[in-house]
Amino acid sequence: MTTARTGRLVDFHCHLDLYPDHAGAIARRERDRVFTLTMTTTPKAFPRNKELTDRTTYVRAALGLHPQLVADRARELTLWKDYLPSTRYIGEVGLDAGRQYYRSFDEQKRVFGDILAACAEARDKILSVHSVRCAKVVLDMIDARLPVGTGRVVLHWFTGSASEARRAAEMGCYFSINAAMLRNERSAALVATLPRDRILTETDGPFTDGVSGNDGPADVRPARDGLAKLLGTGREEMDGILTGNLREVLS
């Protein structure tokens, strides 16, 4: 993923392989020149995603093991480690303490801890991290297992407290923001306090609305436009901020 000098759209967290036409979704992002990081939820899905994005300019595939699937897929951690040397991008990974997934929380922590340790050893990995109802635990684990300088963390759809957001920023974390967050009064208020040099945009499509069409991935413009309005900037200035931040994440 290379970044242009001029601002372009950025979708740092989506799931292109969950659209009916996976290859078509990637082709559309290439055509629209949207810098895109597409997640995988299991290691078994990674090879096909990587194959389809290896020759693209604007789209990259991340290697994931989603916390909501750990109860059934923890054994795939070995496969995840096998694929780790082949990519710089990691996601979706993290923890989920929601009621539906809390039963597997101890196993999630074991898996996430191993993922962080492996990334720290490999160095230079960029992680998109899920942290539903457990921001403190996620930040504690990142602090303990991924020392500063061994990787970059982007907190996806962050729902923690203002103090947790400040702590994350102090730790060097970035935040990927979607349109649904900006429609929520509490989340929007939190986003307004984030350092401008630590924000990116995302869609989390197809788990959010705002689909560009039946055959296309979700449109990241509502997130960009919402951020511009919230922060009092123009669209072009916002695009410049976002691509500048992306350049820093990738540097």
Disulfide bonds with the S-S distance in Angstrom:
none
